[in-house]
């Protein structure tokens, strides 16, 4: 499987969707709290972790 931006973004959205579905289905939080607070923070954290991981991979790939 070749990872490019659309595939990686799709995987991030899929993981956030699974996590949000679990929280909603489990009744741990109200729907409004989950959709307005948890899901956006999950997306922001995922994007930051993705960028940091990509930059670290570029750094490791350029070191000989």
C-alpha positions as CSV (number, residue, x, y, z in Angstrom):
1,X,0.0,0.0,0.0
2,X,1.4,3.3,-1.0
3,X,0.8,6.2,1.4
4,X,0.1,9.5,-0.2
5,X,-1.9,12.5,1.2
6,X,-5.4,11.4,0.2
7,X,-4.8,7.8,1.6
8,X,-3.3,9.2,4.9
9,X,-6.1,11.8,5.3
10,X,-8.7,9.1,4.7
11,X,-7.1,6.8,7.3
12,X,-7.0,9.7,9.8
13,X,-10.7,10.4,9.2
14,X,-11.5,6.7,9.5
15,X,-9.8,6.3,12.8
16,X,-11.4,9.4,14.2
17,X,-14.8,8.2,13.0
18,X,-14.3,4.8,14.7
19,X,-13.3,6.5,17.9
20,X,-16.2,8.9,17.8
21,X,-18.6,6.1,17.0
22,X,-17.3,4.1,20.0
23,X,-17.8,7.1,22.3
24,X,-21.3,7.8,21.0
25,X,-22.3,4.1,20.9
26,X,-20.9,3.5,24.4
27,X,-22.9,6.3,25.9
28,X,-19.9,7.7,27.6
29,X,-20.6,11.3,26.6
30,X,-23.5,13.2,25.2
31,X,-23.7,13.5,21.4
32,X,-23.2,17.3,21.5
33,X,-20.1,17.1,23.7
34,X,-18.6,14.4,21.5
35,X,-19.2,16.2,18.2
36,X,-18.3,19.7,19.3
37,X,-15.3,19.0,21.6
38,X,-13.9,15.6,21.2
39,X,-14.0,15.0,17.5
40,X,-12.3,18.4,16.6
41,X,-9.6,17.8,19.2
42,X,-9.0,14.3,17.8
43,X,-8.6,15.7,14.3
44,X,-6.2,18.4,15.4
45,X,-4.1,16.0,17.4
46,X,-4.0,13.5,14.5
47,X,-3.0,16.2,12.1
48,X,-0.2,17.4,14.4
49,X,1.1,13.9,15.0
50,X,0.9,13.1,11.3
51,X,3.0,16.2,10.4
52,X,5.6,15.5,13.1
53,X,5.9,11.9,12.1
54,X,6.3,12.9,8.4
55,X,9.0,15.4,9.3
56,X,10.8,12.8,11.5
57,X,10.7,10.3,8.7
58,X,12.1,12.9,6.3
59,X,14.9,13.6,8.8
60,X,15.7,9.9,9.2
61,X,15.6,9.3,5.4
62,X,18.1,12.1,4.8
63,X,20.7,10.9,7.4
64,X,23.2,8.4,6.1
